[in-house]
């Protein structure tokens, strides 16, 4: 069987959909590598900053790693702007949609809303609302997004910061995207994990 028998989905049978499921499972297994390839494309996206968007993403992930963040936070920091390539006006939602099946709810929410939270730093200069993040006050992850933007995002445009290469983070991306999608133990709804861990940070610094 090289293709399904049907031309309309409603005409498919068990054999057709078993065949497609096998193909889809195989394709999904390559998600991490496709994302890593897409990260390289960030070097060709928006210009004008002192570093490229790939450099910014790597720097954010490096700051997360250096701060002792867990793998969900590190991978989320790495991919938080991947939407800049295809969805420049809602890049945060785009990135969160990619991450949501495989990381903690807390991390996906922060990535999804970080664009509005970042406006506190610049919106007053472009006719926007710097207080747009106030819409989300009361959300249990509000302070996490404030911290994410302050410690990892808004400051990660420094060409002199010692940033780890994409190859360093590749195993973490592959680990996250080989998880079972939407596994409750991974999504951990309502669970709050600190963005930093001084003990882990010290261990990583000494390694």
Secondary structure, 3 states (H helix, E strand, C coil): CCCCCCCCHHHCCHHHHHHHHHHHHHHHCCHHHHHHHHHHHHHHCCCCCCCCHHHHHHHHHHHHHHCCCCHHHHHHHHHCCHHHCCCCCCHHHHHHHHHCCCCCHHHHHHHHHHHHHHHHHCHHHCCCCCCHHHHHCCCCCHHHHHHHHHHHHCCCCCCCCCCCCHHHHHHHHHHHHCCCCCCHHHHCCCCCCCCCCHHHHHHHHHC
